Amino acid sequence: MWNKPKYASVSGTSELKSIFDTTNKIFDYPKSLYLIIDILKITSKPNALILDFFAGSGTTGHAVLELNKEDGGNRQFILCTNNENNICEDVTYPRIKKVIEGYADKEGIPANVKYFKTDFVPSVVTNNDKRVLVARSTELLCIAENTFEAVIFAEENRDFAVFKNNKRQTAIIYDENAIQTCCAALTELKPVHKTVIYVFSYDHEYDADDFSELLIDFLIKAIPEAILNVYRRNARAAKK
């Protein structure tokens, strides 16, 4: 029975006012932070990935951060919203940033947050569309591989990039002409763990011989085909 006073929406309203340092109402009927924390306690494991596909004021993300702080967990969250009335730009995202950085008399919670905007992918994809899609997908590929620490990356260098975590490494080759240069860089890095290499290809093909001298444990995935396949699966599911 979820009938404790702290679970009422008035609690969520007060929390938002404190976060944004205002007496004005920020959001209609926000969920109670304590309600979501207690729900996560009985439904999630310390390394869970929490999805809120109708994020509202961002209470779910806030709750995940607070629970990680409480029990030392490593939960992650994905918050989605259509940004109606600028809710994501004005409330959801700023709220999570304030919780991470600290607000009022509350200390921040060590964490990071990424803000992505979606766009439509045309049903018929041209070669130029493929180039644009790959150029915009760096962060998404990092999410897919859970590798966020930049090893080789600069805005002016669009030939290739390398990211890592403590278990794996991801290389993204934006230009097929940069395969040898990237392989040389990977060989010099001498990664201990497997490296996933995303290589740009117009036709989902690449010459395996280009990677024959790469003396590391690696797996190759062609892009944007790997990305486009996700859109195709979603489009088929939507039609059903």
C-alpha positions as MATLAB code, in Angstrom:
seq = 'MWNKPKYASVSGTSELKSIFDTTNKIFDYPKSLYLIIDILKITSKPNALILDFFAGSGTTGHAVLELNKEDGGNRQFILCTNNENNICEDVTYPRIKKVIEGYADKEGIPANVKYFKTDFVPSVVTNNDKRVLVARSTELLCIAENTFEAVIFAEENRDFAVFKNNKRQTAIIYDENAIQTCCAALTELKPVHKTVIYVFSYDHEYDADDFSELLIDFLIKAIPEAILNVYRRNARAAKK';
ca = [
       0.000    0.000    0.000;
       1.659    3.224   -1.211;
      -0.106    5.455    1.288;
       2.671    7.258    3.159;
       2.525   11.079    3.089;
       5.990   11.230    1.533;
       4.627    9.420   -1.542;
       2.142   12.212   -2.390;
       2.714   14.489   -5.395;
       2.909   17.476   -3.052;
       6.257   16.061   -1.952;
       7.437   16.097   -5.568;
       6.234   19.680   -5.976;
       8.222   20.814   -2.934;
      11.324   18.976   -4.179;
      11.195   20.753   -7.540;
      10.759   24.161   -5.918;
      13.836   23.484   -3.792;
      15.902   22.332   -6.766;
      15.028   25.386   -8.859;
      15.068   27.771   -5.877;
      11.635   29.205   -6.531;
       8.214   29.463   -4.910;
       6.501   28.978   -8.270;
       5.105   25.639   -9.385;
       7.501   24.064  -11.883;
       5.483   21.073  -13.062;
       1.946   19.747  -12.561;
       1.750   16.734  -10.240;
       5.385   15.576  -10.270;
       5.965   12.123   -8.834;
       7.409   11.908   -5.347;
      11.160   11.275   -5.299;
      10.712    8.949   -2.304;
       8.071    6.910   -4.093;
      10.354    6.205   -7.049;
      13.346    5.466   -4.809;
      11.340    2.881   -2.866;
       9.988    1.336   -6.085;
      13.547    1.026   -7.441;
      14.688   -0.570   -4.188;
      12.320   -3.492   -4.662;
      12.542   -3.777   -8.452;
      16.130   -3.052   -9.545;
      19.570   -4.504   -9.034;
      22.627   -2.300   -8.320;
      23.766   -2.474  -11.966;
      20.317   -2.063  -13.569;
      19.486    0.117  -16.564;
      16.316    2.096  -15.823;
      14.160    3.388  -18.717;
      11.520    6.091  -18.296;
       9.940    6.683  -21.698;
       7.665    9.482  -20.411;
      10.143   11.328  -18.220;
       8.200   14.438  -17.195;
      10.150   16.386  -14.600;
      12.926   13.773  -14.359;
      12.041   12.208  -11.002;
      13.154    8.754  -12.161;
      16.657    9.940  -13.060;
      16.908   11.836   -9.780;
      15.817    8.731   -7.864;
      18.426    6.563   -9.601;
      21.177    9.005   -8.622;
      20.001    9.153   -5.002;
      19.744    5.366   -4.730;
      23.214    4.877   -6.204;
      24.518    7.307   -3.609;
      22.708    5.427   -0.859;
      23.783    1.864   -1.640;
      26.862    2.338   -3.847;
      25.074    0.979   -6.908;
      25.973    1.602  -10.536;
      22.495    1.975  -12.011;
      22.096    3.892  -15.252;
      19.016    5.605  -16.607;
      17.552    6.685  -19.933;
      14.924    9.426  -19.846;
      12.803   10.102  -22.945;
      10.386   12.952  -23.606;
       8.857   14.737  -26.575;
       9.871   18.071  -25.000;
       6.290   19.321  -24.990;
       6.260   22.952  -23.773;
      10.076   22.728  -23.523;
       9.762   20.401  -20.522;
      13.040   18.589  -21.243;
      15.078   21.734  -21.916;
      13.608   23.759  -19.050;
      13.006   21.122  -16.345;
      14.105   17.523  -16.967;
      17.689   18.082  -18.074;
      18.403   21.083  -15.787;
      17.058   19.108  -12.826;
      19.445   16.204  -13.384;
      22.368   18.608  -13.835;
      21.510   20.392  -10.581;
      21.290   17.089   -8.695;
      24.714   16.095  -10.030;
      26.295   19.478   -9.308;
      24.447   20.171   -6.051;
      21.641   22.588   -5.183;
      20.415   24.561   -2.150;
      22.161   22.934    0.827;
      22.535   19.522   -0.840;
      25.854   18.253   -2.107;
      26.157   17.011   -5.649;
      26.174   13.341   -6.618;
      29.159   12.196   -8.731;
      27.706   11.154  -12.092;
      27.400   12.340  -15.678;
      24.530   13.041  -18.033;
      24.266   13.218  -21.827;
      21.492   15.046  -23.664;
      20.540   13.763  -27.131;
      17.967   15.044  -29.598;
      16.394   12.672  -32.087;
      15.702   13.211  -35.761;
      14.004   11.247  -38.513;
      15.980    8.910  -40.739;
      14.564    8.897  -44.304;
      13.132    5.626  -45.601;
      15.426    5.886  -48.637;
      18.973    6.552  -47.471;
      21.437    8.154  -49.892;
      25.213    7.892  -49.640;
      25.343   11.426  -48.280;
      22.702   10.491  -45.672;
      24.959    7.630  -44.601;
      27.897    9.995  -44.119;
      25.799   12.376  -42.041;
      24.324    9.547  -39.960;
      27.738    8.144  -39.094;
      29.122   11.588  -38.226;
      26.258   12.118  -35.784;
      26.369    8.669  -34.210;
      29.611    8.767  -32.239;
      27.921    9.121  -28.857;
      25.328    6.459  -29.688;
      28.063    3.978  -30.572;
      29.804    4.829  -27.308;
      26.545    4.108  -25.486;
      26.149    0.819  -27.360;
      29.630   -0.284  -26.256;
      29.589    1.543  -22.893;
      32.915    3.211  -23.741;
      33.001    6.935  -22.955;
      36.609    7.779  -22.109;
      38.138    9.434  -25.168;
      41.552    8.011  -26.085;
      41.865    9.554  -29.546;
      39.243   12.143  -30.418;
      39.224   15.731  -31.587;
      36.568   17.734  -33.370;
      38.969   18.592  -36.152;
      39.931   14.948  -36.690;
      36.993   13.235  -38.393;
      39.011   10.317  -39.754;
      38.711    8.067  -36.704;
      38.207    8.089  -32.940;
      38.946    5.692  -30.080;
      37.105    5.364  -26.755;
      37.476    2.918  -23.864;
      36.335    1.723  -20.460;
      38.114   -0.678  -18.116;
      36.917   -3.722  -20.060;
      36.863   -2.852  -23.754;
      37.810   -0.339  -26.410;
      35.856    1.097  -29.325;
      37.319    2.489  -32.534;
      35.145    4.407  -35.011;
      36.557    4.886  -38.514;
      34.606    7.651  -40.255;
      36.530    7.476  -43.517;
      37.459    4.143  -45.075;
      40.690    5.748  -46.315;
      41.790    6.092  -42.680;
      41.745    2.346  -41.909;
      45.523    1.930  -42.009;
      46.119    5.064  -39.933;
      43.643    3.883  -37.323;
      45.153    0.378  -37.254;
      48.590    1.863  -36.670;
      47.237    3.909  -33.781;
      45.502    0.868  -32.268;
      48.663   -1.199  -32.538;
      50.589    1.517  -30.722;
      47.963    1.674  -27.969;
      48.259   -2.103  -27.368;
      44.860   -2.530  -25.695;
      44.579   -5.379  -23.196;
      40.907   -6.036  -23.886;
      38.966   -6.605  -27.097;
      38.497   -3.660  -29.437;
      35.275   -3.266  -31.405;
      36.003   -1.455  -34.669;
      33.177    0.351  -36.461;
      34.280    1.086  -40.012;
      32.372    3.222  -42.493;
      31.190    1.428  -45.604;
      28.675    2.463  -48.249;
      27.728   -1.124  -49.086;
      28.243   -3.015  -45.805;
      31.505   -4.443  -47.103;
      35.151   -3.954  -46.179;
      38.408   -5.630  -47.083;
      39.426   -7.915  -44.216;
      43.013   -7.765  -45.479;
      43.139   -4.119  -44.371;
      43.088   -5.382  -40.779;
      45.341   -8.446  -41.227;
      48.352   -6.867  -39.520;
      46.400   -5.627  -36.524;
      47.914   -7.623  -33.648;
      45.144   -7.148  -31.119;
      41.894   -8.890  -30.230;
      39.248   -7.126  -32.323;
      35.787   -7.392  -33.870;
      34.708   -5.399  -36.934;
      31.221   -3.947  -37.498;
      30.288   -2.032  -40.636;
      28.544    1.319  -40.249;
      26.113    2.778  -40.955;
      24.613   -0.646  -41.718;
      24.707   -1.642  -38.039;
      22.825    1.546  -37.183;
      20.388    1.388  -40.089;
      19.432   -2.178  -39.156;
      18.095   -0.873  -35.853;
      15.904    1.645  -37.676;
      14.700   -1.051  -40.067;
      13.722   -3.367  -37.207;
      11.873   -0.529  -35.487;
      10.093    0.435  -38.713;
       8.943   -3.179  -39.263;
       7.718   -3.396  -35.680;
       5.819   -0.119  -36.046;
       4.009   -1.398  -39.160;
       2.801   -4.458  -37.250;
];
